[in-house]
Amino acid sequence: MEGFREASNFGLGQAADTAAFHVKGASSLGWGMKDRLSRIFNPATGRTVMLAFDHGFIMGPTSGLERIDLNIVPLVQYADCLMCTRGILQTSIPANMNKPVCLRSDAGSTILTELNRNVLIDIEDVIRLNASAMAVMFSAGDGDQEAVTAANLARAADLGNRYGIPVMGVTAVGKQMARDARYFALASRVCAENGASIVKTYYCEGFEKIAASCPVPVVIAGGKKLPEKEALELCYNAVSDGAAGVDMGRNVFQSDAPAAMIQAVHAVVHDGLTAAQGYEMYCDLKG
Ligand code: R5P
């Protein structure tokens, strides 16, 4: 004990901080889960801008994703999180960019056929790639695929719980399916009930009910390319109605000015810009 400096700074009279965790529904999760969720959801705002470019796994080289090195790598710096497949991550995203990854962790058919027999990738690969979350589709209301995708989601949640890796449930939209708040609220809630810590769904009228009835954060997909002003209105309306951010692809990488667009989306999601202010920012940056 010689030279041992005695402990004296116990902060007596100062209560330990027991403030709730900044991610909805995550207060009771373990440290690893929380650490990974904190990489995705900014602790200051509780929100995220995920850049989605996993489209190639069902669509092949779609517009704006012909060359990941040229189209996507320059945008990585502006995203809070990357959503992509393992193939694109390990071939085309430099590991020293140090961005959290929501790894597309299921695989199935392409747009050339109907949804079929979706499967999960190995959890070892998810760990090896240091993913911060696993994205897994759930296809509610699809007679052939509902049970298969629910089983995938539940299995992914089991594996994620084992290793502290959260799952993002991705609500599918098949050709026959409704696209209203009632449907998306059901699909989102089922994802959370099966263990998802994040849900990705679509914005629609009545979205506030989807977000309110889902016990974990809901992020919205952008969907098909819209004019930039409308896409920023979509982002603004979504976060105003309770979304915890966006998981946006085509409305960023198919924009006339993708770097300007993702910065404007980021400002609407995190900095409280209105859609009009976001559009003004987009035009300024584009100019
Ligand atoms: C679709 O299967 C993918 O999960 C996309 O990542 C998702 O739809 C988001 O991309 P977008 O904003 O282009 O809809």
py3Dmol code that shows the C-alpha trace and the ligand (Angstrom):
import py3Dmol

protein = """\
ATOM      1  CA  MET A   1       0.000   0.000   0.000  1.00  0.00           C
ATOM      2  CA  GLU A   2       3.037   2.289   0.102  1.00  0.00           C
ATOM      3  CA  GLY A   3       2.476   5.221  -2.267  1.00  0.00           C
ATOM      4  CA  PHE A   4      -1.146   4.188  -2.735  1.00  0.00           C
ATOM      5  CA  ARG A   5      -3.282   7.297  -3.065  1.00  0.00           C
ATOM      6  CA  GLU A   6      -6.350   6.895  -0.917  1.00  0.00           C
ATOM      7  CA  ALA A   7      -9.744   7.208  -2.593  1.00  0.00           C
ATOM      8  CA  SER A   8     -11.570  10.324  -1.434  1.00  0.00           C
ATOM      9  CA  ASN A   9     -13.818  11.582  -4.213  1.00  0.00           C
ATOM     10  CA  PHE A  10     -17.008   9.623  -3.580  1.00  0.00           C
ATOM     11  CA  GLY A  11     -19.416  12.390  -4.590  1.00  0.00           C
ATOM     12  CA  LEU A  12     -21.289  11.944  -1.341  1.00  0.00           C
ATOM     13  CA  GLY A  13     -24.652  13.700  -1.436  1.00  0.00           C
ATOM     14  CA  GLN A  14     -24.734  13.463  -5.244  1.00  0.00           C
ATOM     15  CA  ALA A  15     -27.174  10.817  -6.513  1.00  0.00           C
ATOM     16  CA  ALA A  16     -25.997   8.418  -9.239  1.00  0.00           C
ATOM     17  CA  ASP A  17     -27.398   9.277 -12.671  1.00  0.00           C
ATOM     18  CA  THR A  18     -30.218   6.875 -13.444  1.00  0.00           C
ATOM     19  CA  ALA A  19     -31.629   8.797 -16.398  1.00  0.00           C
ATOM     20  CA  ALA A  20     -33.434   6.676 -18.947  1.00  0.00           C
ATOM     21  CA  PHE A  21     -31.583   5.566 -22.076  1.00  0.00           C
ATOM     22  CA  HIS A  22     -32.119   7.755 -25.152  1.00  0.00           C
ATOM     23  CA  VAL A  23     -33.442   4.967 -27.406  1.00  0.00           C
ATOM     24  CA  LYS A  24     -37.098   4.048 -27.011  1.00  0.00           C
ATOM     25  CA  GLY A  25     -37.695   0.657 -25.441  1.00  0.00           C
ATOM     26  CA  ALA A  26     -34.000  -0.029 -24.839  1.00  0.00           C
ATOM     27  CA  SER A  27     -33.620   0.883 -21.164  1.00  0.00           C
ATOM     28  CA  SER A  28     -33.546  -2.738 -20.040  1.00  0.00           C
ATOM     29  CA  LEU A  29     -31.151  -4.019 -22.687  1.00  0.00           C
ATOM     30  CA  GLY A  30     -27.557  -5.023 -21.987  1.00  0.00           C
ATOM     31  CA  TRP A  31     -24.528  -2.802 -22.428  1.00  0.00           C
ATOM     32  CA  GLY A  32     -23.503  -4.202 -25.808  1.00  0.00           C
ATOM     33  CA  MET A  33     -26.951  -3.646 -27.275  1.00  0.00           C
ATOM     34  CA  LYS A  34     -27.064  -0.134 -25.877  1.00  0.00           C
ATOM     35  CA  ASP A  35     -23.599   0.682 -27.165  1.00  0.00           C
ATOM     36  CA  ARG A  36     -24.559  -0.468 -30.652  1.00  0.00           C
ATOM     37  CA  LEU A  37     -27.868   1.412 -30.573  1.00  0.00           C
ATOM     38  CA  SER A  38     -25.982   4.524 -29.453  1.00  0.00           C
ATOM     39  CA  ARG A  39     -23.791   4.278 -32.534  1.00  0.00           C
ATOM     40  CA  ILE A  40     -26.917   4.318 -34.679  1.00  0.00           C
ATOM     41  CA  PHE A  41     -29.103   6.799 -32.764  1.00  0.00           C
ATOM     42  CA  ASN A  42     -27.385  10.056 -31.899  1.00  0.00           C
ATOM     43  CA  PRO A  43     -27.534  10.413 -28.089  1.00  0.00           C
ATOM     44  CA  ALA A  44     -28.112  14.174 -28.453  1.00  0.00           C
ATOM     45  CA  THR A  45     -31.233  13.879 -30.610  1.00  0.00           C
ATOM     46  CA  GLY A  46     -32.288  10.239 -30.267  1.00  0.00           C
ATOM     47  CA  ARG A  47     -32.542  10.124 -34.055  1.00  0.00           C
ATOM     48  CA  THR A  48     -30.657   8.670 -36.998  1.00  0.00           C
ATOM     49  CA  VAL A  49     -30.047   9.150 -40.692  1.00  0.00           C
ATOM     50  CA  MET A  50     -29.312   5.722 -42.124  1.00  0.00           C
ATOM     51  CA  LEU A  51     -28.081   5.616 -45.690  1.00  0.00           C
ATOM     52  CA  ALA A  52     -29.706   2.581 -47.333  1.00  0.00           C
ATOM     53  CA  PHE A  53     -27.964   1.044 -50.329  1.00  0.00           C
ATOM     54  CA  ASP A  54     -28.855  -2.614 -49.966  1.00  0.00           C
ATOM     55  CA  HIS A  55     -31.115  -2.463 -53.029  1.00  0.00           C
ATOM     56  CA  GLY A  56     -28.702  -4.458 -55.174  1.00  0.00           C
ATOM     57  CA  PHE A  57     -29.510  -7.643 -53.276  1.00  0.00           C
ATOM     58  CA  ILE A  58     -32.896  -7.782 -54.959  1.00  0.00           C
ATOM     59  CA  MET A  59     -32.493  -5.335 -57.866  1.00  0.00           C
ATOM     60  CA  GLY A  60     -28.908  -5.694 -59.093  1.00  0.00           C
ATOM     61  CA  PRO A  61     -27.109  -2.521 -60.227  1.00  0.00           C
ATOM     62  CA  THR A  62     -29.966  -0.037 -59.981  1.00  0.00           C
ATOM     63  CA  SER A  63     -29.712   3.640 -60.889  1.00  0.00           C
ATOM     64  CA  GLY A  64     -27.454   5.505 -58.486  1.00  0.00           C
ATOM     65  CA  LEU A  65     -25.797   2.307 -57.275  1.00  0.00           C
ATOM     66  CA  GLU A  66     -23.844   1.352 -60.384  1.00  0.00           C
ATOM     67  CA  ARG A  67     -20.527   2.097 -58.696  1.00  0.00           C
ATOM     68  CA  ILE A  68     -20.589   2.050 -54.903  1.00  0.00           C
ATOM     69  CA  ASP A  69     -17.072   3.490 -54.785  1.00  0.00           C
ATOM     70  CA  LEU A  70     -18.117   6.506 -56.837  1.00  0.00           C
ATOM     71  CA  ASN A  71     -21.790   6.887 -55.833  1.00  0.00           C
ATOM     72  CA  ILE A  72     -21.914   5.957 -52.161  1.00  0.00           C
ATOM     73  CA  VAL A  73     -18.462   6.254 -50.587  1.00  0.00           C
ATOM     74  CA  PRO A  74     -18.467  10.093 -50.879  1.00  0.00           C
ATOM     75  CA  LEU A  75     -21.793  10.171 -48.963  1.00  0.00           C
ATOM     76  CA  VAL A  76     -20.699   7.955 -46.081  1.00  0.00           C
ATOM     77  CA  GLN A  77     -19.284  10.879 -44.101  1.00  0.00           C
ATOM     78  CA  TYR A  78     -22.758  12.469 -43.856  1.00  0.00           C
ATOM     79  CA  ALA A  79     -24.642   9.353 -42.690  1.00  0.00           C
ATOM     80  CA  ASP A  80     -25.118   8.218 -39.083  1.00  0.00           C
ATOM     81  CA  CYS A  81     -25.291   4.574 -40.134  1.00  0.00           C
ATOM     82  CA  LEU A  82     -24.912   2.500 -43.303  1.00  0.00           C
ATOM     83  CA  MET A  83     -27.455  -0.102 -44.333  1.00  0.00           C
ATOM     84  CA  CYS A  84     -26.059  -2.557 -46.854  1.00  0.00           C
ATOM     85  CA  THR A  85     -25.273  -6.187 -47.583  1.00  0.00           C
ATOM     86  CA  ARG A  86     -22.080  -7.950 -46.521  1.00  0.00           C
ATOM     87  CA  GLY A  87     -20.966  -8.273 -50.144  1.00  0.00           C
ATOM     88  CA  ILE A  88     -20.994  -4.534 -50.744  1.00  0.00           C
ATOM     89  CA  LEU A  89     -19.605  -3.730 -47.304  1.00  0.00           C
ATOM     90  CA  GLN A  90     -16.541  -5.922 -47.603  1.00  0.00           C
ATOM     91  CA  THR A  91     -15.788  -5.130 -51.236  1.00  0.00           C
ATOM     92  CA  SER A  92     -16.605  -1.456 -51.528  1.00  0.00           C
ATOM     93  CA  ILE A  93     -16.744   0.403 -48.193  1.00  0.00           C
ATOM     94  CA  PRO A  94     -13.350   1.267 -46.689  1.00  0.00           C
ATOM     95  CA  ALA A  95     -13.274  -0.096 -43.115  1.00  0.00           C
ATOM     96  CA  ASN A  96     -11.393   2.973 -41.924  1.00  0.00           C
ATOM     97  CA  MET A  97     -14.466   5.146 -42.528  1.00  0.00           C
ATOM     98  CA  ASN A  98     -15.543   3.763 -39.168  1.00  0.00           C
ATOM     99  CA  LYS A  99     -19.320   4.029 -39.596  1.00  0.00           C
ATOM    100  CA  PRO A 100     -21.834   1.839 -37.794  1.00  0.00           C
ATOM    101  CA  VAL A 101     -23.466  -0.685 -40.082  1.00  0.00           C
ATOM    102  CA  CYS A 102     -26.996  -2.051 -40.067  1.00  0.00           C
ATOM    103  CA  LEU A 103     -26.207  -5.197 -41.999  1.00  0.00           C
ATOM    104  CA  ARG A 104     -28.791  -6.658 -44.350  1.00  0.00           C
ATOM    105  CA  SER A 105     -28.840 -10.089 -42.748  1.00  0.00           C
ATOM    106  CA  ASP A 106     -31.387 -11.989 -44.795  1.00  0.00           C
ATOM    107  CA  ALA A 107     -31.345 -13.155 -48.376  1.00  0.00           C
ATOM    108  CA  GLY A 108     -34.051 -14.317 -50.733  1.00  0.00           C
ATOM    109  CA  SER A 109     -35.446 -13.864 -54.193  1.00  0.00           C
ATOM    110  CA  THR A 110     -34.888 -10.976 -56.596  1.00  0.00           C
ATOM    111  CA  ILE A 111     -37.467  -8.661 -58.149  1.00  0.00           C
ATOM    112  CA  LEU A 112     -37.638 -11.126 -61.049  1.00  0.00           C
ATOM    113  CA  THR A 113     -39.740 -13.537 -58.984  1.00  0.00           C
ATOM    114  CA  GLU A 114     -42.098 -13.471 -56.016  1.00  0.00           C
ATOM    115  CA  LEU A 115     -40.838 -13.400 -52.435  1.00  0.00           C
ATOM    116  CA  ASN A 116     -39.617 -16.842 -51.518  1.00  0.00           C
ATOM    117  CA  ARG A 117     -37.914 -18.806 -48.772  1.00  0.00           C
ATOM    118  CA  ASN A 118     -36.034 -15.980 -47.171  1.00  0.00           C
ATOM    119  CA  VAL A 119     -32.998 -17.146 -45.124  1.00  0.00           C
ATOM    120  CA  LEU A 120     -30.646 -15.575 -42.577  1.00  0.00           C
ATOM    121  CA  ILE A 121     -26.905 -15.172 -43.030  1.00  0.00           C
ATOM    122  CA  ASP A 122     -24.595 -16.621 -40.355  1.00  0.00           C
ATOM    123  CA  ILE A 123     -24.389 -14.667 -37.111  1.00  0.00           C
ATOM    124  CA  GLU A 124     -20.613 -15.272 -37.220  1.00  0.00           C
ATOM    125  CA  ASP A 125     -20.424 -13.117 -40.331  1.00  0.00           C
ATOM    126  CA  VAL A 126     -22.464 -10.383 -38.657  1.00  0.00           C
ATOM    127  CA  ILE A 127     -19.991 -10.401 -35.748  1.00  0.00           C
ATOM    128  CA  ARG A 128     -16.959 -10.657 -38.048  1.00  0.00           C
ATOM    129  CA  LEU A 129     -18.121  -7.551 -39.892  1.00  0.00           C
ATOM    130  CA  ASN A 130     -18.638  -5.719 -36.591  1.00  0.00           C
ATOM    131  CA  ALA A 131     -22.233  -4.859 -37.464  1.00  0.00           C
ATOM    132  CA  SER A 132     -24.120  -2.571 -35.106  1.00  0.00           C
ATOM    133  CA  ALA A 133     -27.481  -4.089 -36.084  1.00  0.00           C
ATOM    134  CA  MET A 134     -29.019  -6.754 -38.304  1.00  0.00           C
ATOM    135  CA  ALA A 135     -31.759  -5.818 -40.783  1.00  0.00           C
ATOM    136  CA  VAL A 136     -34.252  -8.628 -41.383  1.00  0.00           C
ATOM    137  CA  MET A 137     -37.454  -8.513 -43.419  1.00  0.00           C
ATOM    138  CA  PHE A 138     -40.891  -9.345 -42.030  1.00  0.00           C
ATOM    139  CA  SER A 139     -43.640  -9.881 -44.561  1.00  0.00           C
ATOM    140  CA  ALA A 140     -46.951  -9.471 -42.708  1.00  0.00           C
ATOM    141  CA  GLY A 141     -50.047 -10.618 -44.555  1.00  0.00           C
ATOM    142  CA  ASP A 142     -48.158 -12.652 -47.137  1.00  0.00           C
ATOM    143  CA  GLY A 143     -49.665 -16.135 -46.991  1.00  0.00           C
ATOM    144  CA  ASP A 144     -46.532 -17.954 -48.116  1.00  0.00           C
ATOM    145  CA  GLN A 145     -43.937 -15.843 -46.430  1.00  0.00           C
ATOM    146  CA  GLU A 146     -45.434 -14.453 -43.248  1.00  0.00           C
ATOM    147  CA  ALA A 147     -44.496 -17.435 -41.067  1.00  0.00           C
ATOM    148  CA  VAL A 148     -41.082 -17.866 -42.729  1.00  0.00           C
ATOM    149  CA  THR A 149     -40.115 -14.238 -42.235  1.00  0.00           C
ATOM    150  CA  ALA A 150     -41.525 -14.155 -38.678  1.00  0.00           C
ATOM    151  CA  ALA A 151     -39.381 -17.200 -37.886  1.00  0.00           C
ATOM    152  CA  ASN A 152     -36.340 -15.474 -39.422  1.00  0.00           C
ATOM    153  CA  LEU A 153     -36.984 -12.372 -37.372  1.00  0.00           C
ATOM    154  CA  ALA A 154     -37.429 -14.310 -34.134  1.00  0.00           C
ATOM    155  CA  ARG A 155     -34.277 -16.335 -34.872  1.00  0.00           C
ATOM    156  CA  ALA A 156     -32.298 -13.171 -35.615  1.00  0.00           C
ATOM    157  CA  ALA A 157     -33.506 -11.664 -32.319  1.00  0.00           C
ATOM    158  CA  ASP A 158     -32.406 -14.826 -30.467  1.00  0.00           C
ATOM    159  CA  LEU A 159     -28.942 -14.676 -32.037  1.00  0.00           C
ATOM    160  CA  GLY A 160     -28.742 -10.918 -31.538  1.00  0.00           C
ATOM    161  CA  ASN A 161     -29.629 -11.277 -27.863  1.00  0.00           C
ATOM    162  CA  ARG A 162     -26.857 -13.831 -27.479  1.00  0.00           C
ATOM    163  CA  TYR A 163     -24.222 -11.444 -28.829  1.00  0.00           C
ATOM    164  CA  GLY A 164     -25.659  -8.023 -27.996  1.00  0.00           C
ATOM    165  CA  ILE A 165     -26.577  -7.117 -31.564  1.00  0.00           C
ATOM    166  CA  PRO A 166     -29.944  -5.385 -32.110  1.00  0.00           C
ATOM    167  CA  VAL A 167     -32.280  -6.373 -34.940  1.00  0.00           C
ATOM    168  CA  MET A 168     -34.070  -3.967 -37.244  1.00  0.00           C
ATOM    169  CA  GLY A 169     -37.347  -5.442 -38.501  1.00  0.00           C
ATOM    170  CA  VAL A 170     -37.943  -4.350 -42.094  1.00  0.00           C
ATOM    171  CA  THR A 171     -41.650  -4.342 -42.913  1.00  0.00           C
ATOM    172  CA  ALA A 172     -42.115  -5.653 -46.446  1.00  0.00           C
ATOM    173  CA  VAL A 173     -44.576  -4.244 -48.938  1.00  0.00           C
ATOM    174  CA  GLY A 174     -45.733  -6.922 -51.343  1.00  0.00           C
ATOM    175  CA  LYS A 175     -47.832  -6.266 -54.415  1.00  0.00           C
ATOM    176  CA  GLN A 176     -51.036  -7.501 -52.778  1.00  0.00           C
ATOM    177  CA  MET A 177     -50.575  -5.745 -49.467  1.00  0.00           C
ATOM    178  CA  ALA A 178     -52.353  -2.694 -48.106  1.00  0.00           C
ATOM    179  CA  ARG A 179     -50.145   0.343 -47.501  1.00  0.00           C
ATOM    180  CA  ASP A 180     -52.010   2.171 -44.781  1.00  0.00           C
ATOM    181  CA  ALA A 181     -51.478   2.981 -41.109  1.00  0.00           C
ATOM    182  CA  ARG A 182     -53.482  -0.024 -39.968  1.00  0.00           C
ATOM    183  CA  TYR A 183     -51.271  -2.413 -41.932  1.00  0.00           C
ATOM    184  CA  PHE A 184     -47.956  -0.744 -41.086  1.00  0.00           C
ATOM    185  CA  ALA A 185     -48.931  -0.429 -37.401  1.00  0.00           C
ATOM    186  CA  LEU A 186     -49.639  -4.170 -37.314  1.00  0.00           C
ATOM    187  CA  ALA A 187     -46.430  -5.086 -39.149  1.00  0.00           C
ATOM    188  CA  SER A 188     -44.304  -2.727 -37.018  1.00  0.00           C
ATOM    189  CA  ARG A 189     -45.778  -3.916 -33.763  1.00  0.00           C
ATOM    190  CA  VAL A 190     -45.300  -7.570 -34.721  1.00  0.00           C
ATOM    191  CA  CYS A 191     -41.619  -6.866 -35.467  1.00  0.00           C
ATOM    192  CA  ALA A 192     -41.166  -5.353 -32.006  1.00  0.00           C
ATOM    193  CA  GLU A 193     -43.135  -8.141 -30.328  1.00  0.00           C
ATOM    194  CA  ASN A 194     -40.811 -10.658 -31.987  1.00  0.00           C
ATOM    195  CA  GLY A 195     -37.760  -8.933 -30.542  1.00  0.00           C
ATOM    196  CA  ALA A 196     -36.774  -6.189 -33.013  1.00  0.00           C
ATOM    197  CA  SER A 197     -35.117  -3.186 -31.334  1.00  0.00           C
ATOM    198  CA  ILE A 198     -35.695  -0.943 -34.375  1.00  0.00           C
ATOM    199  CA  VAL A 199     -38.434  -1.052 -37.017  1.00  0.00           C
ATOM    200  CA  LYS A 200     -38.221   0.244 -40.544  1.00  0.00           C
ATOM    201  CA  THR A 201     -41.510   0.996 -42.234  1.00  0.00           C
ATOM    202  CA  TYR A 202     -43.123   3.535 -44.551  1.00  0.00           C
ATOM    203  CA  TYR A 203     -44.660   6.932 -43.888  1.00  0.00           C
ATOM    204  CA  CYS A 204     -48.379   7.238 -44.526  1.00  0.00           C
ATOM    205  CA  GLU A 205     -51.390   9.152 -43.264  1.00  0.00           C
ATOM    206  CA  GLY A 206     -51.906   8.316 -39.585  1.00  0.00           C
ATOM    207  CA  PHE A 207     -48.205   7.599 -39.088  1.00  0.00           C
ATOM    208  CA  GLU A 208     -48.344   9.009 -35.552  1.00  0.00           C
ATOM    209  CA  LYS A 209     -50.392   5.949 -34.546  1.00  0.00           C
ATOM    210  CA  ILE A 210     -47.752   3.598 -36.002  1.00  0.00           C
ATOM    211  CA  ALA A 211     -44.967   5.328 -34.060  1.00  0.00           C
ATOM    212  CA  ALA A 212     -46.997   5.596 -30.854  1.00  0.00           C
ATOM    213  CA  SER A 213     -48.039   1.949 -30.791  1.00  0.00           C
ATOM    214  CA  CYS A 214     -44.579   0.608 -31.568  1.00  0.00           C
ATOM    215  CA  PRO A 215     -42.498   0.232 -28.375  1.00  0.00           C
ATOM    216  CA  VAL A 216     -39.172   0.663 -30.240  1.00  0.00           C
ATOM    217  CA  PRO A 217     -37.939   3.431 -32.569  1.00  0.00           C
ATOM    218  CA  VAL A 218     -39.476   3.523 -36.038  1.00  0.00           C
ATOM    219  CA  VAL A 219     -37.462   4.813 -38.988  1.00  0.00           C
ATOM    220  CA  ILE A 220     -38.966   5.370 -42.396  1.00  0.00           C
ATOM    221  CA  ALA A 221     -37.784   4.191 -45.784  1.00  0.00           C
ATOM    222  CA  GLY A 222     -37.826   6.848 -48.467  1.00  0.00           C
ATOM    223  CA  GLY A 223     -39.403   4.703 -51.182  1.00  0.00           C
ATOM    224  CA  LYS A 224     -39.322   5.617 -54.858  1.00  0.00           C
ATOM    225  CA  LYS A 225     -37.523   8.767 -55.942  1.00  0.00           C
ATOM    226  CA  LEU A 226     -39.487  11.971 -55.325  1.00  0.00           C
ATOM    227  CA  PRO A 227     -38.605  15.560 -56.186  1.00  0.00           C
ATOM    228  CA  GLU A 228     -36.172  16.725 -53.470  1.00  0.00           C
ATOM    229  CA  LYS A 229     -38.656  19.191 -51.957  1.00  0.00           C
ATOM    230  CA  GLU A 230     -41.212  16.414 -51.475  1.00  0.00           C
ATOM    231  CA  ALA A 231     -38.644  14.000 -50.081  1.00  0.00           C
ATOM    232  CA  LEU A 232     -37.641  16.594 -47.478  1.00  0.00           C
ATOM    233  CA  GLU A 233     -41.330  17.128 -46.631  1.00  0.00           C
ATOM    234  CA  LEU A 234     -41.573  13.363 -46.130  1.00  0.00           C
ATOM    235  CA  CYS A 235     -38.640  13.471 -43.687  1.00  0.00           C
ATOM    236  CA  TYR A 236     -40.047  16.468 -41.836  1.00  0.00           C
ATOM    237  CA  ASN A 237     -43.541  14.988 -41.531  1.00  0.00           C
ATOM    238  CA  ALA A 238     -42.157  11.641 -40.399  1.00  0.00           C
ATOM    239  CA  VAL A 239     -40.019  13.015 -37.562  1.00  0.00           C
ATOM    240  CA  SER A 240     -42.804  15.442 -36.581  1.00  0.00           C
ATOM    241  CA  ASP A 241     -45.160  12.462 -36.308  1.00  0.00           C
ATOM    242  CA  GLY A 242     -42.795  10.428 -34.144  1.00  0.00           C
ATOM    243  CA  ALA A 243     -40.289   8.729 -36.452  1.00  0.00           C
ATOM    244  CA  ALA A 244     -36.816   8.349 -34.928  1.00  0.00           C
ATOM    245  CA  GLY A 245     -35.257   9.170 -38.264  1.00  0.00           C
ATOM    246  CA  VAL A 246     -34.944   7.791 -41.747  1.00  0.00           C
ATOM    247  CA  ASP A 247     -33.420   4.830 -43.518  1.00  0.00           C
ATOM    248  CA  MET A 248     -33.257   6.467 -46.901  1.00  0.00           C
ATOM    249  CA  GLY A 249     -31.820   5.269 -50.177  1.00  0.00           C
ATOM    250  CA  ARG A 250     -33.158   6.285 -53.585  1.00  0.00           C
ATOM    251  CA  ASN A 251     -34.162   9.773 -52.523  1.00  0.00           C
ATOM    252  CA  VAL A 252     -30.519  10.342 -51.649  1.00  0.00           C
ATOM    253  CA  PHE A 253     -28.436   8.411 -54.164  1.00  0.00           C
ATOM    254  CA  GLN A 254     -30.766   9.117 -57.110  1.00  0.00           C
ATOM    255  CA  SER A 255     -30.918  12.838 -56.279  1.00  0.00           C
ATOM    256  CA  ASP A 256     -29.420  15.371 -58.701  1.00  0.00           C
ATOM    257  CA  ALA A 257     -27.026  16.269 -55.877  1.00  0.00           C
ATOM    258  CA  PRO A 258     -26.744  13.326 -53.458  1.00  0.00           C
ATOM    259  CA  ALA A 259     -24.240  14.955 -51.078  1.00  0.00           C
ATOM    260  CA  ALA A 260     -26.406  18.075 -50.796  1.00  0.00           C
ATOM    261  CA  MET A 261     -29.507  15.956 -50.297  1.00  0.00           C
ATOM    262  CA  ILE A 262     -28.146  13.810 -47.480  1.00  0.00           C
ATOM    263  CA  GLN A 263     -26.895  16.903 -45.660  1.00  0.00           C
ATOM    264  CA  ALA A 264     -30.324  18.525 -45.973  1.00  0.00           C
ATOM    265  CA  VAL A 265     -32.013  15.319 -44.736  1.00  0.00           C
ATOM    266  CA  HIS A 266     -29.594  15.251 -41.809  1.00  0.00           C
ATOM    267  CA  ALA A 267     -30.435  18.856 -40.908  1.00  0.00           C
ATOM    268  CA  VAL A 268     -34.193  18.174 -41.008  1.00  0.00           C
ATOM    269  CA  VAL A 269     -33.852  15.029 -38.891  1.00  0.00           C
ATOM    270  CA  HIS A 270     -31.345  16.306 -36.327  1.00  0.00           C
ATOM    271  CA  ASP A 271     -31.294  20.101 -36.370  1.00  0.00           C
ATOM    272  CA  GLY A 272     -34.995  20.951 -36.461  1.00  0.00           C
ATOM    273  CA  LEU A 273     -35.028  22.482 -39.942  1.00  0.00           C
ATOM    274  CA  THR A 274     -38.441  22.669 -41.585  1.00  0.00           C
ATOM    275  CA  ALA A 275     -38.880  21.039 -44.968  1.00  0.00           C
ATOM    276  CA  ALA A 276     -38.672  24.485 -46.628  1.00  0.00           C
ATOM    277  CA  GLN A 277     -35.452  25.316 -44.781  1.00  0.00           C
ATOM    278  CA  GLY A 278     -34.070  21.908 -45.678  1.00  0.00           C
ATOM    279  CA  TYR A 279     -34.878  22.500 -49.332  1.00  0.00           C
ATOM    280  CA  GLU A 280     -33.195  25.891 -49.210  1.00  0.00           C
ATOM    281  CA  MET A 281     -30.123  24.209 -47.734  1.00  0.00           C
ATOM    282  CA  TYR A 282     -30.229  21.572 -50.473  1.00  0.00           C
ATOM    283  CA  CYS A 283     -30.378  24.280 -53.191  1.00  0.00           C
ATOM    284  CA  ASP A 284     -27.528  26.248 -51.590  1.00  0.00           C
ATOM    285  CA  LEU A 285     -25.301  23.189 -51.295  1.00  0.00           C
ATOM    286  CA  LYS A 286     -26.198  22.022 -54.782  1.00  0.00           C
ATOM    287  CA  GLY A 287     -25.399  25.460 -56.176  1.00  0.00           C
TER     288      GLY A 287
END
"""
ligand_1 = """\
14
R5P
C -35.515 -2.329 -49.575
O -35.680 -3.543 -49.618
C -34.434 -1.856 -48.842
O -34.512 -2.384 -47.551
C -34.163 -0.372 -48.749
O -33.073 -0.267 -47.904
C -35.251 0.485 -48.184
O -36.411 0.356 -48.923
C -34.844 1.949 -48.074
O -34.513 2.455 -49.308
P -35.446 3.495 -50.091
O -35.359 4.784 -49.317
O -34.828 3.602 -51.437
O -36.835 2.946 -50.105
"""
view = py3Dmol.view(width=600, height=400)
view.addModel(protein, "pdb")
view.setStyle({"model": 0}, {"cartoon": {"style": "trace"}})
view.addModel(ligand_1, "xyz")
view.setStyle({"model": 1}, {"stick": {}})
view.zoomTo()
view.show()
